[in-house]
């Protein structure tokens, strides 16, 4: 039985998309509407506790996401595929890469969490750790990671989408999963072509972080910095994002 997911396109190049902490299979902004459906087939997975799978129990770990992702592509009959992961999904995509030797054609991280997780100071951890129970914390995080420059209405809608498409239990557990999971040694040196796409206004997972992580881990990696974007390029600069991603995937 195929794991619940959103499918877009019918092209020969297969792409598995793994969403971020505040996202879901439905939480990719305008990106799904801009996909070249003749060239690509994208499968957008919901993690356990998110979207169409809010009622599915789980341990809410990066390894579990990888296991579900591979179960999905196996059920779809995909022997090989490319990976696109946003934020937390960037960590999960790298876990899939480690678990699916020889099956991944290309790897794309959109503001990706590195394979080594994310260090927090006490103030930052308190803000993020409180986000499961407190919508105001979620709003502050989205505002912070997009450079404190976007409209209040959009921030409110992002918070409401997050609340509607994830359970507090899963949301809270996944913080530890993406922030404190380290499998760097399992991906370092992997020759897969790897693209990191970051926004110029992302204060945490921006260009400097990628140079110290992504570009060091993958010998065939490159970095693309999007102007006028922060952490959510699929909402902020969707046309440019899908152009950059599909150009890379289609090479």
C-alpha positions in Angstrom: 0.0 0.0 0.0 1.4 3.4 -1.0 2.0 5.9 1.8 -0.2 8.9 1.6 1.5 11.7 -0.4 0.8 14.4 -3.0 1.9 13.7 -6.5 2.6 16.4 -9.1 3.6 15.8 -12.7 4.2 12.8 -15.0 7.7 13.3 -16.4 10.5 10.8 -16.4 12.7 12.5 -13.7 11.4 11.5 -10.3 11.8 13.7 -7.3 11.0 13.0 -3.7 10.2 16.1 -1.7 10.6 16.2 2.1 9.1 19.2 4.0 10.3 21.4 6.8 9.3 21.6 10.5 6.5 24.1 9.7 5.5 22.5 6.5 3.6 19.4 5.2 3.0 17.8 1.8 0.6 20.7 1.2 3.0 23.3 2.7 5.3 24.0 -0.2 3.9 27.4 -1.1 3.6 28.0 -4.8 6.3 25.5 -5.8 4.0 22.6 -6.8 2.1 24.9 -9.1 5.3 25.8 -11.0 6.7 22.3 -11.6 7.4 21.4 -15.2 5.0 18.4 -15.2 6.3 17.1 -18.6 9.8 16.7 -17.3 9.3 15.8 -13.7 7.2 13.7 -11.3 7.3 15.0 -7.8 6.1 13.0 -4.7 5.5 15.2 -1.6 5.6 13.1 1.6 3.8 13.9 4.9 5.8 12.8 8.0 4.1 10.9 10.7 2.0 13.4 12.7 1.7 15.8 9.7 -0.9 16.5 7.0 -2.8 13.5 5.8 -0.8 11.4 8.3 -1.6 13.3 11.5 -3.2 10.1 12.9 -0.2 7.9 12.2 1.8 7.1 15.3 5.6 7.2 15.2 8.8 7.9 17.0 9.3 11.1 15.0 12.9 10.7 14.2 15.0 11.5 11.1 15.7 7.8 10.6 11.9 7.1 10.6 11.3 9.8 8.0 13.9 8.1 5.8 12.4 4.7 6.3 8.9 6.0 5.3 10.4 7.9 2.4 12.1 4.8 1.0 8.9 2.8 1.6 7.1 5.4 -0.5 9.5 5.4 -3.4 9.6 1.6 -3.4 5.8 1.5 -3.6 5.9 3.8 -6.5 8.4 1.6 -8.3 11.2 4.2 -8.3 14.6 2.5 -8.5 16.4 5.8 -8.6 15.3 9.3 -7.8 16.4 12.8 -6.8 15.8 14.4 -3.4 14.6 17.9 -2.4 14.4 18.7 1.2 13.5 22.0 2.9 14.9 22.9 6.4 14.2 19.8 8.6 13.6 17.9 5.3 17.1 18.8 4.3 18.4 16.7 7.1 15.9 13.9 6.3 17.0 14.0 2.6 20.6 13.5 3.6 19.5 10.6 5.8 17.8 9.0 2.8 21.0 9.5 0.8 22.9 7.6 3.4 20.3 4.8 3.6 19.8 4.4 -0.2 23.2 3.8 -1.5 23.4 4.2 -5.3 19.8 5.2 -5.7 19.9 9.0 -5.4 20.6 10.9 -8.6 20.8 14.4 -7.2 20.4 16.1 -3.8 18.9 19.5 -3.2 18.6 21.3 0.1 16.5 24.4 0.4 17.8 26.1 3.6 18.7 22.6 4.7 19.5 21.6 8.3 23.0 20.1 8.1 23.6 16.4 8.7 25.1 17.4 12.0 22.1 19.2 13.3 21.9 22.8 14.6 23.5 24.2 17.7 21.3 26.4 19.9 22.1 28.7 22.8 19.8 28.6 25.8 17.6 31.5 24.6 17.2 30.1 21.1 16.4 26.6 22.4 13.8 28.1 24.8 12.1 29.9 21.8 12.0 26.8 19.6 11.2 24.3 22.3 8.2 26.4 23.3 6.8 26.5 19.8 4.9 23.2 20.0 2.6 24.7 22.7 2.7 28.4 21.9 1.7 29.8 18.5 3.4 33.1 19.4 6.7 31.3 19.5 6.0 29.8 16.0 5.3 33.3 14.7 8.4 34.7 16.2 10.5 31.9 14.6 9.1 32.4 11.2 9.6 36.1 11.5 13.2 35.7 12.7 14.2 33.2 10.0 12.8 35.4 7.2 14.7 38.5 8.4 11.9 40.3 10.2 10.8 41.8 6.9 7.5 40.2 5.9 3.9 41.0 6.5 2.1 40.1 9.7 -0.8 38.6 7.8 1.6 36.1 6.0 3.2 35.2 9.3 -0.2 34.6 10.9 -1.2 32.4 7.9 2.0 30.4 8.2 1.4 29.8 11.9 -2.2 28.7 11.2 -1.1 26.3 8.5 1.5 24.8 10.9 -1.1 24.3 13.6 -3.6 22.8 11.2 -1.2 20.3 9.6 0.8 18.9 12.5 0.1 17.6 15.9 1.8 19.3 18.9 3.3 16.0 19.9 4.9 15.3 16.6 6.0 19.0 16.1 7.7 19.0 19.5 9.4 15.7 19.0 10.8 16.6 15.6 12.7 19.6 17.1 15.0 17.2 18.9 15.2 15.0 15.8 16.5 17.7 13.4 18.4 19.8 15.8 20.3 17.1 17.7 20.8 14.2 15.2 24.3 13.9 13.8 25.2 11.5 11.0 27.8 13.6 9.3 30.3 10.8 9.0 27.8 8.7 7.0 27.4 11.3 4.2 30.8 13.1 4.2 32.5 12.6 0.9 29.4 11.3 -0.9 29.9 12.1 -4.6 26.3 12.8 -5.4 25.7 16.2 -7.1 24.4 18.4 -4.3 22.9 21.8 -4.4 22.2 24.0 -1.4 19.7 26.9 -2.0 19.5 29.5 0.7 17.9 32.9 1.1 20.0 36.0 1.7 17.8 36.9 4.7 18.1 33.6 6.5 20.2 34.3 9.7 20.8 30.7 10.7 20.8 28.4 7.7 22.3 30.8 5.2 25.4 30.9 3.0 27.9 30.9 5.8 26.4 27.8 7.4 26.3 26.0 4.1 30.0 26.7 3.4 30.9 25.2 6.7 28.7 22.1 6.3 27.1 21.2 3.0 30.0 22.4 0.8 32.5 20.6 3.1 30.5 17.4 3.2 29.8 16.9 -0.5 32.7 17.2 -3.0 30.3 17.9 -5.9 28.3 20.5 -4.1 27.4 24.0 -5.1 25.6 26.9 -3.4 22.9 29.2 -4.7 21.9 32.3 -2.7 18.5 33.7 -3.5 18.0 37.5 -3.4 15.0 38.8 -1.5 14.3 35.5 0.3 14.7 34.2 3.8 14.0 30.6 5.1 10.9 30.1 3.0 11.9 30.6 -0.6 8.9 28.6 -1.9 6.7 31.4 -0.6 9.1 34.4 -0.9 10.6 33.8 -4.4 8.9 30.7 -5.8 9.5 31.3 -9.5 13.3 31.8 -9.0 13.4 28.8 -6.6 11.8 26.3 -8.9 13.9 27.6 -11.8 17.1 27.0 -9.9 16.1 23.6 -8.6 14.8 22.3 -11.9 17.9 23.6 -13.8 20.1 21.6 -11.4 17.9 18.5 -11.4 17.7 18.5 -15.2 21.4 18.7 -15.9 
